Amino acid sequence: MSRIGIMGGTFNPIHNAHVAMAKQAYKQADLDKVLFMPSKNPPHKSSANILPENERAKMVKLAIKDIPYFNYSDFEIKREGTTYSAQTVELLHQQYPDDKFFFIMGADSFFQIETWYHPEQIMKRVVLLPVGRDDSDRVKMENQSRHLGEKYDAKVKLIEMDKMHISSSNIRKMISEDKDVSKFLSPSVLNYIKRNNFYRRPKLNV
């Protein structure tokens, strides 16, 4: 039986905090590997500012290429329609019944999980690995862990990580304003974004 972490997300673009979260989850939950799984059509986000899935996938591959225990997965991207986490974990369980899956998530998602599509199915199939970062409050996360355990019999392991004030939306905004984002992205991802002119505002012809 393998212990497999799932690091899902839009990754628009993937940044250093995503990688740091997965590294800490790998170490603290004693995982065998982490699957980076870009979403195709995330149900909670508008697609207006989201790059095509093939471009987001390329950036994920670039960001994790030098870390042997990280693997890219097209499990969600190759599916049709809107992808829900509940369906993803059920399909993973059916295809890999002997493996144990761990769902890596940010604190914001941890507190919102009850609003997701069939959250009880997610918590039935995976161990939640919420990562405290930014302004996450440890006591609140412990209370949420107890609440989900009592209501859904959820299995939760809180992952510790130093605060990293990074978000994909802020990175996109900074790029559109010609600001330096080199400390937030791997060099290969940053070069790919620059080479393809992603997230830049179109110049007006005056």
C-alpha positions as CSV (number, residue, x, y, z in Angstrom):
1,M,0.0,0.0,0.0
2,S,1.3,3.4,-1.0
3,R,0.6,6.6,0.9
4,I,-0.2,9.1,-1.8
5,G,-0.8,12.9,-1.4
6,I,-3.1,14.7,-3.8
7,M,-2.2,18.3,-4.5
8,G,-5.0,19.7,-6.5
9,G,-5.7,23.2,-7.7
10,T,-6.1,25.5,-10.7
11,F,-2.4,26.3,-10.6
12,N,-2.9,29.6,-12.5
13,P,0.1,29.8,-12.1
14,I,1.7,27.3,-9.8
15,H,3.9,29.1,-7.3
16,N,6.4,28.5,-4.5
17,A,3.8,28.2,-1.7
18,H,2.1,25.3,-3.6
19,V,5.4,23.5,-3.7
20,A,6.3,24.2,-0.1
21,M,2.9,23.0,1.1
22,A,3.4,19.7,-0.8
23,K,6.9,19.3,0.6
24,Q,5.7,19.8,4.2
25,A,2.8,17.4,3.7
26,Y,5.1,14.8,2.3
27,K,7.5,15.0,5.3
28,Q,4.9,15.4,8.1
29,A,2.4,12.8,6.9
30,D,5.1,10.3,5.8
31,L,3.9,10.1,2.2
32,D,5.4,8.0,-0.5
33,K,4.7,10.6,-3.2
34,V,2.6,13.6,-4.1
35,L,0.5,13.8,-7.2
36,F,0.1,17.4,-8.6
37,M,-3.3,17.3,-10.2
38,P,-4.4,20.5,-12.1
39,S,-8.2,20.9,-12.3
40,K,-9.9,21.2,-15.6
41,N,-13.0,23.2,-14.9
42,P,-13.0,24.1,-11.2
43,P,-16.6,24.6,-10.1
44,H,-15.8,27.5,-7.7
45,K,-13.9,29.7,-10.1
46,S,-14.7,31.7,-13.2
47,S,-12.9,30.5,-16.3
48,A,-12.4,34.0,-17.7
49,N,-8.9,34.5,-16.3
50,I,-7.8,30.9,-16.3
51,L,-5.1,29.8,-18.8
52,P,-5.9,26.7,-20.9
53,E,-5.3,23.4,-19.1
54,N,-2.4,22.4,-21.3
55,E,-0.5,25.6,-20.4
56,R,-1.2,25.2,-16.6
57,A,-0.1,21.6,-16.9
58,K,3.2,22.6,-18.5
59,M,3.9,25.0,-15.7
60,V,3.2,22.4,-13.1
61,K,5.6,20.0,-14.8
62,L,8.3,22.7,-14.9
63,A,7.8,23.5,-11.2
64,I,8.1,20.0,-9.9
65,K,10.6,18.4,-12.4
66,D,13.6,18.3,-10.0
67,I,11.7,16.8,-7.0
68,P,11.7,13.0,-7.3
69,Y,8.8,12.4,-5.0
70,F,6.5,14.8,-6.9
71,N,4.6,13.5,-9.9
72,Y,2.3,15.2,-12.4
73,S,-1.2,13.7,-12.9
74,D,-3.7,14.4,-15.6
75,F,-6.4,12.5,-13.7
76,E,-8.7,15.6,-13.6
77,I,-7.7,17.3,-16.8
78,K,-8.5,14.3,-19.0
79,R,-12.1,14.0,-17.6
80,E,-15.0,15.8,-19.3
81,G,-17.1,18.5,-17.8
82,T,-16.8,20.2,-14.4
83,T,-14.5,18.2,-12.0
84,Y,-15.5,17.8,-8.4
85,S,-13.1,16.6,-5.7
86,A,-15.8,14.1,-4.5
87,Q,-15.8,12.4,-7.8
88,T,-12.0,12.4,-8.1
89,V,-11.4,10.7,-4.8
90,E,-14.1,8.1,-5.6
91,L,-12.5,7.3,-8.9
92,L,-9.1,7.1,-7.4
93,H,-10.4,4.7,-4.7
94,Q,-12.0,2.5,-7.4
95,Q,-8.8,2.4,-9.5
96,Y,-6.3,2.1,-6.7
97,P,-8.2,0.3,-3.9
98,D,-5.0,-0.8,-2.1
99,D,-3.5,2.7,-1.8
100,K,-4.2,5.3,0.9
101,F,-4.9,8.9,-0.3
102,F,-4.2,12.2,1.5
103,F,-5.8,15.4,0.4
104,I,-3.5,18.4,0.8
105,M,-5.4,21.7,1.1
106,G,-5.0,25.3,2.3
107,A,-6.7,26.6,5.4
108,D,-9.3,28.4,3.4
109,S,-10.5,25.2,1.7
110,F,-10.4,23.4,5.0
111,F,-12.9,25.8,6.5
112,Q,-15.1,25.8,3.4
113,I,-15.1,22.0,2.7
114,E,-18.6,21.6,4.0
115,T,-19.9,23.8,1.1
116,W,-18.3,21.5,-1.5
117,Y,-20.0,19.0,-3.6
118,H,-20.7,15.9,-1.4
119,P,-18.0,16.7,1.2
120,E,-18.9,13.5,3.1
121,Q,-17.7,11.4,0.2
122,I,-14.3,13.2,0.3
123,M,-13.9,12.7,4.0
124,K,-14.9,9.1,3.7
125,R,-12.2,8.3,1.1
126,V,-9.2,10.5,2.1
127,V,-7.2,11.8,5.0
128,L,-7.3,15.6,5.1
129,L,-4.0,17.4,5.3
130,P,-4.8,21.1,5.9
131,V,-1.8,23.4,5.8
132,G,-1.8,26.4,8.1
133,R,-0.4,29.4,6.3
134,D,-0.9,33.1,6.0
135,D,-3.2,34.2,8.9
136,S,-4.5,30.8,9.7
137,D,-5.3,30.4,13.4
138,R,-4.1,27.1,14.9
139,V,-6.9,26.9,17.5
140,K,-9.6,27.5,14.9
141,M,-8.0,24.8,12.7
142,E,-8.0,22.3,15.6
143,N,-11.6,23.2,16.3
144,Q,-12.5,22.6,12.7
145,S,-10.7,19.3,12.8
146,R,-12.7,18.1,15.8
147,H,-16.0,19.3,14.2
148,L,-15.3,17.4,10.9
149,G,-14.3,14.4,12.9
150,E,-17.4,14.4,15.0
151,K,-19.8,15.1,12.1
152,Y,-18.2,13.2,9.2
153,D,-15.8,10.8,11.0
154,A,-13.1,12.7,9.0
155,K,-9.5,11.9,9.5
156,V,-7.4,15.0,9.7
157,K,-3.7,15.7,10.2
158,L,-2.8,19.4,10.5
159,I,0.4,20.3,8.6
160,E,2.7,23.0,9.9
161,M,4.3,25.5,7.6
162,D,5.9,28.9,7.8
163,K,3.7,31.7,6.6
164,M,4.1,32.5,2.9
165,H,2.1,35.5,1.6
166,I,1.6,34.3,-1.9
167,S,-1.5,33.8,-4.1
168,S,-1.9,33.1,-7.8
169,S,-4.3,36.0,-8.1
170,N,-1.7,38.5,-6.6
171,I,1.0,37.0,-8.9
172,R,-1.3,37.6,-12.0
173,K,-2.0,41.1,-10.8
174,M,1.7,41.9,-10.3
175,I,2.6,40.5,-13.7
176,S,-0.1,42.6,-15.3
177,E,1.5,45.7,-13.6
178,D,5.0,44.7,-14.7
179,K,6.1,44.0,-11.2
180,D,8.9,41.6,-10.2
181,V,7.5,38.2,-9.2
182,S,10.7,36.2,-9.3
183,K,10.7,35.4,-5.6
184,F,7.3,33.7,-5.9
185,L,7.9,31.4,-8.9
186,S,10.4,28.9,-9.9
187,P,12.8,30.3,-12.6
188,S,11.5,27.8,-15.2
189,V,7.9,28.7,-14.6
190,L,8.7,32.4,-14.7
191,N,10.6,32.0,-17.9
192,Y,7.7,30.1,-19.4
193,I,5.3,32.9,-18.4
194,K,7.5,35.6,-19.9
195,R,8.2,33.6,-23.1
196,N,4.4,33.2,-23.7
197,N,3.5,36.7,-22.4
198,F,0.9,35.3,-20.0
199,Y,-1.1,37.5,-17.7
200,R,0.1,40.7,-19.3
201,R,-2.4,43.5,-20.1
202,P,-2.8,44.0,-23.9
203,K,-1.1,47.1,-25.0
204,L,-3.4,49.7,-26.6
205,N,-2.5,51.2,-29.9
206,V,-2.6,54.9,-29.5
